[in-house]
Amino acid sequence: MKKLVTSLVAAGVIAASAVGLSACGGNQLVVYTEAGFAPFEYLDGNSIVGVDVDIMNMVGEKLGREVVFENVAFDTIVDAVSAGRLTNVGAAGLSITEDRLEKVDFSIPYYTASLYVIYRVGDEDAPVISQSTTENGEVIYWDSLAGKNIGIQGGTTADLFLSDEIAEGGTLGGTNTRKTDYDSLAVAVNDIGQTTAAVIIDELPARTLVANNSGLACLPLFYKGDTVEEDEAAVDQYAIAVTKGQTELLDAINEVLQSLIDDVDSDGNNGIDRLVMQHLDLATSD
């Protein structure tokens, strides 16, 4: 099982040496993203919008820099940020992993999401639904995916988790479980019940896709413990990737994120939560 290294990023992972902001684009701050991950980044007409876009625009205001967003393939973002030539920032619902930490610095985590399984209701190849603890309710366990073809968006945390579980020693190792990579979640969802038995993705986009596609449902993905009380959810945390050594930029991002996290309303929702609900059209007015 791939464990996310949240302990390493409790206060951000900052390079020891401080250097000035990159000259990428002069006064422009170029941010790489992948605009197919609502509500964090998605297309509204020809414009890239979303939670991460709002956050980085706040950072741009703080630094007095124009923020420019580039829509690129998800699995190229970390390497591009690591190189630091075309961009110094990756904001795309990125999760913190040990491999990525070797290449880039990360901001403080700003959102924790559970992995969900999207399946087609009534499909004979759909994963088995199980009952976990009373609190968790219905879940799908990793081992119920054994022998199935599972769709993921390439380069996402779901891809990393599934790759680990399929590998030797993983929950699905030796079970002939297959993984199909998609560039687009929309295409992946359309293939459920045809090419694949299910798609694994984070909770928010999973719920959004299910709401917009009839016949689909989704449930949280869990590791099975010795008892139902010991079951463990598959979770990941989002952070913003920054080129190593870009301390001023990383500090500004962390300050913006922390201010949003600390801004809790009477309903218990912080600033990030409210942005998420706004972009999912779930925001409520007082």
C-alpha positions in Angstrom: 0.0 0.0 0.0 1.3 3.4 -0.9 1.4 5.6 2.2 1.3 9.4 1.8 4.1 11.1 3.6 2.0 13.7 5.4 4.3 13.9 8.4 7.0 15.4 6.1 4.8 18.2 5.1 3.0 19.4 8.2 4.6 22.7 7.8 5.6 22.5 4.2 8.7 21.0 2.7 11.1 23.9 2.1 14.5 23.7 0.5 17.5 24.8 2.6 18.8 27.4 0.2 16.7 30.4 -0.7 16.8 31.9 -4.1 14.8 34.6 -5.9 11.7 33.9 -7.9 12.3 32.5 -11.3 12.3 34.8 -14.3 9.8 32.5 -16.1 7.7 34.9 -18.1 9.1 38.0 -16.4 6.5 39.3 -14.0 4.2 36.4 -15.0 3.8 33.5 -12.7 3.2 30.5 -15.0 1.1 27.7 -13.3 0.8 24.2 -14.9 -2.5 22.4 -14.3 -4.7 19.8 -16.0 -8.2 21.3 -16.5 -10.2 18.1 -16.2 -10.4 17.7 -12.4 -13.4 19.6 -11.2 -13.9 21.4 -8.9 -10.1 22.0 -8.5 -9.5 22.9 -12.2 -11.8 22.7 -15.2 -12.8 24.6 -18.3 -15.6 27.2 -18.4 -15.7 27.9 -22.1 -12.1 28.6 -23.0 -11.1 29.7 -19.4 -9.5 27.5 -16.8 -11.3 27.9 -13.5 -11.5 26.1 -10.2 -10.4 26.0 -6.6 -6.7 25.8 -7.4 -7.1 28.7 -9.9 -8.7 30.8 -7.2 -5.9 30.0 -4.8 -3.1 30.8 -7.2 -4.8 34.1 -8.2 -4.7 35.1 -4.6 -1.0 34.2 -4.5 -0.5 36.3 -7.6 -2.1 39.3 -5.9 0.0 38.8 -2.8 3.2 38.8 -4.9 2.1 41.4 -7.4 2.5 39.0 -10.3 0.2 38.1 -13.2 -0.8 34.5 -13.0 -1.0 32.5 -16.3 -2.4 29.0 -16.3 -1.2 26.4 -18.8 -3.4 23.3 -19.4 -1.0 20.3 -19.8 -1.1 16.5 -19.4 -1.3 15.7 -15.7 1.7 13.3 -15.7 4.0 16.0 -17.0 3.4 18.6 -14.3 5.8 17.4 -11.6 8.7 17.0 -13.9 8.1 20.4 -15.5 8.0 22.1 -12.1 11.1 20.2 -11.1 13.0 21.5 -14.1 11.8 25.0 -13.3 12.3 26.4 -16.8 8.8 26.8 -18.1 6.9 26.9 -14.8 7.7 27.0 -11.1 4.2 25.9 -9.9 2.0 22.9 -10.4 -1.6 23.3 -9.1 -3.7 20.3 -10.2 -5.1 18.5 -7.2 -1.6 17.1 -6.7 -1.1 14.6 -3.9 2.1 14.4 -1.8 4.1 11.2 -2.5 7.7 10.2 -1.6 8.6 10.1 -5.3 7.3 13.6 -5.9 9.0 14.9 -2.9 12.3 14.0 -4.4 11.6 16.3 -7.3 9.7 19.3 -5.9 8.8 21.1 -2.7 5.2 21.0 -1.6 3.0 23.5 0.1 1.1 22.7 3.3 -1.7 20.2 2.5 -4.9 22.1 2.0 -7.5 19.4 1.2 -7.9 15.7 2.2 -9.9 13.5 -0.2 -10.9 9.9 -0.1 -10.6 7.6 -3.1 -13.9 6.5 -4.5 -14.9 3.7 -6.9 -17.4 4.6 -9.7 -19.4 1.7 -11.0 -22.4 1.1 -13.2 -25.5 0.0 -11.3 -26.7 -3.5 -12.2 -23.5 -4.3 -14.1 -22.6 -8.0 -13.4 -18.9 -7.1 -13.4 -19.3 -4.3 -10.9 -17.3 -4.6 -7.6 -19.0 -6.2 -4.6 -20.4 -3.7 -2.1 -19.6 -4.5 1.5 -20.7 -3.2 4.9 -18.0 -1.6 7.0 -18.4 0.0 10.4 -21.7 1.8 11.1 -20.0 5.1 10.6 -18.5 4.2 7.2 -21.6 2.3 5.9 -21.3 0.7 2.5 -17.8 0.6 1.0 -15.9 -1.2 -1.7 -12.8 -3.2 -0.5 -9.7 -3.4 -2.6 -10.0 -7.2 -2.9 -13.4 -6.9 -4.6 -11.5 -5.4 -7.6 -9.5 -8.6 -8.0 -9.4 -9.9 -11.6 -11.1 -6.8 -13.0 -10.1 -4.1 -15.5 -10.0 -0.8 -13.6 -9.9 2.6 -15.2 -7.9 5.5 -13.8 -6.6 8.9 -15.0 -2.9 8.5 -15.7 -0.6 10.1 -13.2 -3.2 10.6 -10.5 -3.0 9.3 -7.0 -5.6 6.6 -8.0 -3.0 5.5 -10.6 -0.3 5.3 -7.9 -2.5 3.5 -5.4 -3.7 0.9 -8.0 -0.3 0.4 -9.4 1.0 -0.5 -5.9 -1.9 -2.8 -5.2 -1.5 -4.7 -8.5 2.3 -5.1 -7.9 3.7 -8.2 -6.2 2.9 -8.0 -2.5 -0.1 -5.7 -3.0 -3.6 -6.6 -2.2 -4.3 -7.4 -5.9 -0.9 -8.9 -6.7 -1.2 -12.1 -8.8 -5.0 -11.7 -9.3 -4.8 -10.7 -13.0 -6.2 -7.3 -12.1 -5.6 -4.9 -15.0 -5.3 -1.1 -15.1 -6.4 1.0 -18.1 -5.1 4.6 -18.2 -7.2 7.5 -19.6 -6.3 11.0 -20.4 -9.9 12.1 -19.7 -12.2 11.2 -16.8 -15.2 11.7 -19.1 -13.9 9.0 -21.5 -13.0 6.8 -18.5 -16.6 7.0 -17.1 -18.2 6.3 -20.5 -16.2 3.0 -20.7 -17.5 1.7 -17.3 -19.5 -1.5 -18.0 -17.9 -1.9 -21.4 -14.1 -1.8 -21.3 -13.7 -1.5 -17.5 -15.6 -2.7 -14.4 -15.0 0.6 -12.5 -13.1 3.8 -12.3 -11.1 4.9 -9.2 -10.9 8.7 -8.6 -11.1 11.1 -5.7 -14.4 11.7 -4.0 -15.4 15.1 -5.3 -15.0 14.4 -9.0 -16.5 11.0 -8.4 -19.6 12.5 -7.0 -19.8 15.1 -9.7 -19.4 12.5 -12.5 -22.1 10.3 -10.9 -24.5 13.2 -10.6 -24.0 14.1 -14.3 -24.2 10.5 -15.7 -27.3 8.4 -15.2 -26.8 4.7 -14.2 -23.6 5.3 -12.3 -22.9 5.2 -8.5 -19.9 5.5 -6.3 -18.7 4.3 -2.9 -15.5 4.9 -0.9 -12.5 2.6 -1.3 -11.3 0.8 1.8 -8.5 -1.5 3.0 -10.0 -4.4 4.9 -8.8 -4.6 8.5 -9.0 -7.7 10.8 -12.3 -6.3 12.0 -14.7 -3.8 10.4 -13.7 -1.3 13.1 -10.1 -1.5 11.8 -11.0 -0.9 8.2 -8.9 1.9 6.7 -10.0 4.4 4.0 -7.8 5.1 1.0 -7.1 8.8 1.3 -4.8 11.4 -0.2 -4.0 15.0 0.5 -3.7 17.8 -2.0 -0.8 20.3 -2.0 0.8 22.7 -4.5 4.1 21.8 -6.1 6.9 24.4 -6.3 10.3 24.2 -7.9 12.9 23.4 -5.2 14.6 26.5 -3.8 11.7 28.9 -4.7 11.3 29.9 -1.0 9.6 33.2 -1.5 7.0 31.7 -3.8 6.4 28.7 -1.5 6.0 31.0 1.5 3.4 33.1 -0.3 1.4 30.0 -1.3 1.5 28.7 2.3 0.4 32.0 3.7 -2.6 32.1 1.3 -3.5 28.5 2.1 -3.2 28.9 5.8 -5.4 32.0 5.8 -8.1 30.1 3.9 -7.8 27.1 6.2 -8.1 29.3 9.3 -11.2 31.1 7.9 -13.9 28.9 9.4 -17.5 29.9 9.1 -20.4 29.2 11.5 -21.2 26.0 9.6 -17.6 24.7 10.2 -16.5 25.1 6.6 -13.1 26.8 6.0 -12.2 28.9 3.0 -11.1 25.9 1.0 -14.4 24.1 1.7 -16.4 27.1 0.6 -14.4 27.4 -2.7 -15.0 23.7 -3.3 -18.8 24.1 -2.7 -18.9 27.2 -4.9 -17.3 25.4 -7.9 -19.6 22.4 -7.4 -22.6 24.8 -7.3 -23.3 23.6 -3.7 -22.6 27.0 -2.0 -25.5 28.2 0.1 -26.3 31.8 0.8 -26.8 33.2 4.3 
